[in-house]
Amino acid sequence: MNLSDSRTAGQPPRRVSAMEAVLAHLRDAIERGDYAVGDKLPSEAELCRTLEISRPVLREALRALQTMGLTVSKTGKGTFVVARSVEDPTFGDYTASDLMEVRRHVEIPVAGYAARRRTPENLDHLAHLLDRMERETDTTAWVAMDTLFHLGVAEAAQNPVFRRVIEEIRDALARQSAFLNELGGRREQSDREHRAILRALTDGSEGDATAAMTHHLDRVGTTLTDIVRRGRQDGPTPAAGHRAPHPRPGA
């Protein structure tokens, strides 16, 4: 499987989770045409029974399919296929491409302003957040702090308009962060990138701060592209005969 952000130099690829295996199986079936546009996927009960997985694992995979734009869930009716290939994931109200375009135009210069204007209180707040993030074991809690970090950088720029912009996209940032961590193994790398941003702010280096934020967003964009382009040849596909994967319940 081609996951550029799932490893660091000298380390093997990270282990594929049960959710990723189920997602790859369902995505493969849709892209292969087993489920055509307009088709309804089997019920949750049927999928859980067939794939031998727990309902929480299946629901995570179904949410990821919807984020990718392949399906839509209709309350009381089920999940329906609306596209055969992944084009542009959606995070809340915004597509990934729109979100990344705005992030590059806002967060990179914001990091430069923050390096020039940050206060000791701003630095203490960001350092405390990163310390907690690096120790955190709960992904949901980590994602919440991830958005707080980016909000904290905007606050350090000492311009309330920047903070308001990040507040506006905060829900989308959280959804994007959860998506990338689940499917792209981004968490440890993101921690390192955040730490580089904080070092630049602490040093008061505008150039280093903008470079560190640029690198961070470049890596986010690369992981998004890898997930979108990841075909069944690269994904954790089932064995010959297109048999379903068999991650165990609660895996």
NORKAKA-V626561 format. One line per field, one symbol per residue. ss: DSSP state (a for helix, b for strand, c for the rest). phi: phi as a letter, one per 30 degrees, with the letter a starting at -180 (. if undefined). psi: psi as a letter, one per 20 degrees, with the letter a starting at -180 (. if undefined). A space follows every 10 residues. Layout:
# NORKAKA-V626561
ss=???
phi=???
psi=???
This chain:
# NORKAKA-V626561
ss=cccccccccc cccccccaaa aaaaaaaaaa aacccccccb cccaaaaaaa acccaaaaaa aaaaaaaccc bbbbcccbbb bccccccccb bccbbaaaaa aaaaaaaaaa aaaaaaacca aaaaaaaaaa aaaaacccaa aaaaaaaaaa aaaaaaccca aaaaaaaaca aaaaaaaaaa aaaaccaaaa aaaaaaaaaa aaaccaaaaa aaaaaaaaaa aaaaaaaaac cccccccccc cccccccccc c
phi=.cbdccbbei cdeddddedd ddeddddddd ddjdcdejdc dededddddd dhbddedddd ddddededid bbcceickcb dbacbdcaec cidbdddddd ddeddcddde ddddddcece dddddddddd ddddcdccdd dddddedddd dddddddibd ddddddddcd dddddddddd ddcbhdeddd eddddddded dddicddddd dddddedddd dddedddddd cddcddddde ihdddbddei d
psi=pnnhjjrrpj qrqqpprggh ggghgggghg hijhorpiqp qqrggggggg ilrqgggghg ghghgghijh rppopihapq piqiqpgoqp ndiqqggggh ggghighghg hghhhhiqrh hgggghgggh ggghipipgg hggghghhgh hhghhiikoh hgghghghjg ghgggggggh hgiiligghh ghhhhhghgh ghikogghgh ghhggghghg hgggggggio ahhhrmrrrq jkqqrlqqpj .
